Every structure is written in structure tokens, then in C-alpha cells.
Amino acid sequence: MKAEKNSKLEKGLVREFIDINEVNEKLKYNDVKVMLDAESLYRGQLFRLAQKVLKIKAKQKVVLLAGPSCAGKTTTAHLLKEIFENRRKKAIIVSMDDFFVNREETPLLPNGMKDFDGLGAVNLEQMDRCFSELFKEGKADFPRFDFITGLNLENEYHLKYDKDTIIIFEGLHVLNPELIKHLGSATCFKVYVSTLKGFKSSEFSKIGTRQLRLIRRMIRDVRRRGKSPEYTMQTWQNVCDSEDIYISPYKNDADFYINTTHEFELALYKNEFFEIVMKHRQVTNQLNFLPIFEESVSLDKRLLPETSLMWEFIDKPGEEVDD
């Protein structure tokens, strides 16, 4: 575990930036192979993580999956659960988002906007109560946050737990010691999930890891949440500030790191992203990474595997809605 902590990038991830020119050449030669290789790299990390967790000898096994916005936490949690179940281990997923306070009770930032990304948006007392009952009684009712109504709905689903059950708890703040103490478990395996690699076409033309997540979020916000690119850009600085305050200080404490950057991402997003941007030209002046994006070839999303993490950010064919 010690060696894992001392290296944020796993073996094989030897460069901080992926060369878009090399990716373009590989995609032109065999785009399906590029996709499958990238998917395999990502999945390989999950299998290694599962092996480490299964070796832990503890009364309670809680895997904490933390990461910033659009890191890929949700898909990572579900694929990890699937791996455990394929090895005949019980696993349950709990989302930190379901412990959000009612939207009207969300604390405000100094600029008057609601602080959805701060720890104050989480009902820690409710979390403490639910996990305490789960560990003591072997069962408990958990809440579900309704993003449409903005309400925290109590007792929305029931969980059962025993000593052979692995709990996967995912969310922005789950590595924060202030939150961890409300889980009632002394044994937690900490995982940091994020884009750990960016893209470049030269030393002077780059898309950083945070910019890559912004691209993911802009597409997702339009397609899934009906939010305009202007809204995403308006709130993005608040999101980044919250990451710096509530996530970054604890990511070095992780026992394992998951890199969710897929080297074909820019090619996959290109057509969809520019379709969105062209309808909202007022945001283009704020996006200094457009030139390198334009250099990427495009990739047909219909080639993506059904279980790809990329579906977390883009709609599947036939599910698209107009923005």
C-alpha cells in the first residue's frame, strides 16, 4: 500500500500528457483497437484495486471513492461492485449525493450563489445515523436526493449488511476526515478517482486534466441536465475552488489512484462538443483549448463498448435530446 501512495500514476502511465498527434495516427489506423486498449487500461486498474481490497482482513470493509466533478466516480463504483460480485462477494454502493440537504438549505457562497460542492451541503448527522444503524443492526433505511425537486427524501431504500459485505461509498468529500468520522468504521480503503492525464499537440498547446473534466461537464450538463454552456462556465470556478478546498488536501492520503483519462476522449467528444459550442458562441472566447480540440480526429460513439465509462458524460445513440 505504501508504494501505491507514493505514486499517483500507476505503472504504464509514464507521461503526464497524451500526445494528440500520436493518438490521431493510431485512430486512423485502427480506431476500435485504440478504444479497446484504453478501456482495458482503465479496467485493469479496477481489477488491481479489487485484489487489494479483498486482501484486507478487517471486521468492516469500506471502500471510499473520492474525486472531483466529472471524474467518473459513479461508473467506477458500479464496475468495481460488478468485479466483487463476479468473485462471489457482496457489495453495495452508497452515494454521498443522497445525503445532500434540501436545496433551499444549501449554504451560500460569498458571491451569493449556493455552495453545492462544499461539505456544508451534506447532512452529516443523517449520514452518521444511517451508517451507525447499518453496522449495528445489519440493516437500515437510506435517503435518496431528488435532483429534480431538490429534496432529501428519507427512507427511500433499504440496505442489508453483514461482515462479508463490502461497502463502496462514493462522492466528492469521502476522503475528508470530517466526513469519515461520521461513517462509524475504523477501516476504510481510500481511493482517489480522476483524470490524471491531459492532452497536448506541442509543449505550448495543451488540455490539462481540469480542462478535460470541464469538457465532460459541459457535454453532460447540456445533454443530461438541461444546463447551458454559459451556466457551466459561470459555475465552474466555484467547482474548482471547492475542489481545492475540500478534495485536493486529502488526495495524497489515498491508498490507490484510478486514472479515468481515455486516450480517445477528444476524438469521441469532438463532434458533440463543437455542436454545443457553435450554438453558444459567447463561451468560445473563454475556451483557450479549442485549437488543440480541433486538431483531433473524430470518433463514432456507436463503436463504444456498452459498459464504457464515457457513457457517463455522453448520451447513447437514440437517447440524444436537443438543447
C-alpha positions in Angstrom: 0.0 0.0 0.0 2.9 2.3 0.8 4.4 2.1 -2.7 0.9 2.8 -4.2 0.6 6.0 -2.1 3.9 7.3 -3.3 3.0 7.2 -7.0 -0.1 9.0 -8.2 0.2 7.4 -11.6 0.3 3.6 -11.9 2.9 1.7 -13.8 2.4 2.2 -17.5 1.2 5.8 -17.1 4.6 7.3 -17.8 3.6 10.7 -19.3 1.6 13.5 -17.9 0.1 14.4 -21.3 -1.1 12.2 -24.1 0.2 13.3 -27.5 -2.8 14.0 -29.6 -0.8 13.6 -32.8 0.1 10.0 -31.9 -3.5 9.3 -30.9 -4.7 10.6 -34.3 -2.4 8.3 -36.2 -3.4 5.3 -34.2 -7.1 6.1 -34.6 -6.7 6.4 -38.3 -5.0 3.0 -38.5 -7.4 1.1 -36.1 -9.9 3.1 -34.0 -11.5 0.0 -32.5 -8.2 -1.2 -31.1 -7.4 2.2 -29.6 -10.7 2.2 -27.8 -10.4 -1.4 -26.5 -6.8 -0.8 -25.4 -7.9 2.3 -23.4 -10.9 0.5 -21.9 -8.6 -2.4 -20.9 -6.1 0.0 -19.2 -8.9 1.6 -17.2 -10.5 -1.8 -16.2 -7.1 -3.2 -15.3 -6.8 -0.6 -12.6 -10.2 -1.7 -11.1 -9.1 -5.3 -11.0 -5.9 -4.4 -9.2 -7.9 -2.3 -6.8 -10.3 -5.2 -6.1 -7.5 -7.5 -5.4 -6.1 -5.1 -2.8 -9.4 -4.7 -1.1 -10.1 -8.4 -0.9 -6.8 -9.0 0.8 -7.7 -6.7 3.7 -8.5 -8.5 6.9 -10.9 -6.3 8.8 -14.3 -6.5 10.5 -15.7 -3.9 8.1 -14.7 -3.2 4.5 -15.5 0.2 3.3 -14.1 1.5 0.0 -14.1 5.3 -0.3 -14.2 6.5 -3.9 -13.5 10.3 -4.0 -12.8 12.6 -6.8 -13.7 15.9 -8.4 -16.6 16.7 -10.7 -16.9 14.6 -13.8 -14.0 12.3 -12.7 -16.0 9.1 -13.4 -16.8 8.1 -9.8 -20.2 6.7 -10.5 -19.2 4.3 -13.3 -16.1 3.3 -11.4 -18.2 2.4 -8.3 -20.6 0.3 -10.3 -17.9 -1.6 -12.3 -16.0 -2.2 -9.0 -19.2 -3.7 -7.5 -19.6 -5.9 -10.5 -16.0 -7.2 -10.1 -16.6 -8.0 -6.4 -19.8 -9.8 -7.3 -18.2 -11.8 -10.0 -15.8 -13.0 -7.3 -18.8 -14.0 -5.2 -18.5 -11.1 -2.7 -21.5 -9.0 -1.7 -21.1 -5.3 -2.4 -23.4 -2.3 -2.0 -22.9 1.3 -3.3 -23.9 4.3 -1.3 -23.7 7.8 -2.9 -22.7 10.8 -0.8 -25.0 12.8 -3.0 -28.0 11.2 -1.4 -27.1 12.9 1.8 -27.4 16.4 0.4 -29.5 18.8 2.4 -32.7 20.1 0.9 -31.6 22.6 -1.9 -33.2 25.5 -0.1 -31.0 24.8 3.0 -27.8 24.7 0.9 -25.2 27.2 2.4 -24.4 30.3 0.3 -21.0 31.4 -1.0 -19.7 34.9 -0.5 -20.9 35.8 -4.0 -24.5 34.7 -3.1 -24.5 31.5 -5.1 -25.4 28.2 -3.4 -22.4 26.2 -2.4 -23.4 22.8 -3.8 -19.8 21.5 -3.7 -18.9 22.4 -0.1 -19.1 20.0 2.8 -21.9 22.1 4.3 -24.2 20.8 1.6 -24.1 17.3 3.2 -26.3 16.2 6.1 -23.6 14.7 8.2 -26.0 13.9 11.1 -28.2 11.9 8.8 -25.2 10.0 7.4 -24.0 9.2 10.9 -27.4 7.9 11.9 -27.8 5.7 8.8 -24.3 4.1 8.9 -24.5 3.6 12.6 -27.7 1.7 12.3 -26.4 -0.3 9.3 -23.3 -1.5 11.2 -25.1 -2.2 14.5 -28.4 -3.7 13.3 -27.3 -5.1 9.9 -29.9 -3.2 8.1 -31.0 0.5 7.7 -33.1 2.8 5.5 -31.2 5.3 3.5 -32.2 8.6 1.9 -32.3 9.5 -1.8 -31.7 13.0 -3.1 -34.1 14.1 -5.8 -32.2 16.4 -8.1 -35.4 17.5 -9.8 -37.2 18.7 -6.7 -34.1 19.4 -4.7 -35.4 17.4 -1.7 -33.7 15.0 0.6 -36.1 12.1 0.7 -35.7 10.0 3.8 -36.1 6.2 4.0 -36.1 5.8 0.2 -34.2 2.5 0.0 -33.3 -0.3 2.4 -29.8 -1.8 2.8 -28.7 -5.0 4.5 -25.2 -5.6 5.8 -23.1 -8.3 7.3 -19.4 -8.9 7.9 -19.0 -10.3 4.3 -20.4 -7.2 2.7 -18.2 -4.6 1.0 -19.5 -1.0 1.1 -18.5 1.3 -1.7 -19.1 4.9 -0.7 -18.6 7.4 -3.5 -18.7 11.2 -3.6 -16.7 14.4 -3.7 -15.9 14.5 0.0 -15.5 10.9 1.1 -11.7 11.3 1.8 -12.4 14.3 4.1 -11.6 13.2 7.8 -14.6 15.3 8.9 -16.9 13.2 6.8 -15.2 9.8 7.5 -15.7 10.1 11.2 -19.5 10.1 10.6 -19.2 6.6 8.9 -18.6 4.7 12.1 -16.0 2.5 10.5 -12.4 2.3 11.6 -11.3 0.5 8.4 -11.6 2.4 5.2 -9.7 1.9 1.9 -9.2 5.3 0.3 -9.3 5.7 -3.5 -8.9 8.8 -5.5 -10.6 8.8 -8.9 -9.8 11.5 -11.5 -8.4 12.4 -14.9 -4.7 12.0 -14.2 -3.5 12.8 -17.7 -4.2 15.6 -20.1 -3.6 16.0 -23.9 -1.1 18.0 -25.9 -0.2 18.7 -29.5 3.0 20.5 -28.5 4.7 21.9 -25.4 2.7 25.1 -25.9 -0.7 23.6 -26.8 -2.3 21.5 -24.0 -5.5 20.5 -22.5 -5.0 19.9 -18.7 -6.8 17.4 -16.6 -9.2 20.0 -15.2 -10.0 21.3 -18.7 -10.7 17.7 -19.8 -13.3 17.4 -16.9 -14.7 20.8 -18.0 -15.3 19.3 -21.5 -17.0 16.3 -19.9 -19.2 18.5 -17.7 -20.2 20.9 -20.5 -21.5 18.0 -22.6 -23.1 16.3 -19.7 -24.8 19.4 -18.4 -26.4 20.2 -21.8 -27.4 16.6 -22.6 -28.4 15.3 -19.1 -29.3 18.3 -17.0 -30.6 20.9 -19.5 -27.9 23.4 -18.4 -26.3 25.7 -21.0 -22.6 26.0 -21.5 -22.9 29.6 -20.2 -24.2 28.2 -16.9 -21.5 25.6 -16.7 -18.8 28.2 -17.3 -20.4 30.5 -14.7 -20.3 27.9 -12.0 -17.0 26.2 -13.0 -14.8 28.5 -10.9 -16.9 27.7 -7.8 -16.5 24.0 -8.6 -12.7 24.3 -8.9 -12.4 26.4 -5.8 -14.3 23.7 -3.8 -12.0 21.0 -5.2 -9.0 23.0 -4.0 -10.5 23.4 -0.5 -12.3 20.1 0.1 -10.7 17.5 -2.2 -7.1 18.3 -3.1 -5.8 18.4 0.6 -6.8 14.8 1.1 -6.0 13.1 -2.3 -2.4 12.4 -1.2 -3.8 10.3 1.6 -5.4 7.8 -0.9 -4.3 4.2 -0.8 -4.9 3.8 -4.6 -5.4 6.0 -7.6 -7.6 5.5 -10.6 -6.9 7.3 -13.8 -10.1 7.8 -15.9 -8.5 9.6 -18.8 -9.1 7.6 -22.0 -6.7 8.5 -24.8 -9.5 8.5 -27.4 -11.7 11.0 -25.4 -11.1 14.1 -27.5 -11.9 12.2 -30.7 -15.1 10.9 -29.1 -16.3 14.3 -27.8 -15.2 16.4 -30.8 -18.4 16.5 -32.9 -20.7 16.6 -29.9 -18.7 19.4 -28.2 -18.5 21.6 -31.2 -22.1 21.2 -32.0 -22.8 22.5 -28.5 -20.3 25.3 -28.6 -21.5 26.6 -32.0 -24.9 27.1 -30.6 -23.4 29.1 -27.7 -20.7 31.1 -29.4 -20.4 33.5 -26.5 -18.5 30.9 -24.4 -15.8 30.3 -27.1 -13.7 33.2 -26.0 -13.3 31.6 -22.6 -12.1 28.3 -24.0 -8.4 28.5 -24.8 -8.2 24.8 -25.6 -10.3 24.8 -28.7 -7.4 24.8 -31.2 -6.0 21.5 -29.9 -9.5 20.1 -29.8 -9.9 21.0 -33.5 -6.7 19.1 -34.3 -8.2 15.8 -33.1 -9.8 13.4 -35.5 -13.4 12.4 -34.7 -14.6 9.1 -33.4 -18.1 7.5 -33.8 -19.6 6.9 -30.4 -21.5 3.9 -31.7 -18.2 2.0 -31.5 -18.1 2.4 -27.8 -18.5 -0.7 -25.6 -21.8 -0.8 -23.7 -20.1 -0.5 -20.3 -17.7 2.3 -21.2 -17.2 5.0 -18.6 -17.6 7.5 -21.4 -21.4 7.0 -21.3 -21.4 8.8 -18.0 -20.9 12.0 -20.0 -22.5 11.5 -23.4 -25.9 10.2 -24.5 -26.1 6.8 -26.2 -27.3 6.8 -29.8 -31.1 7.3 -29.9 -31.2 9.0 -26.5 -30.0 12.4 -27.6 -32.2 15.4 -26.9 -32.0 18.8 -28.4 -30.5 21.5 -26.2 
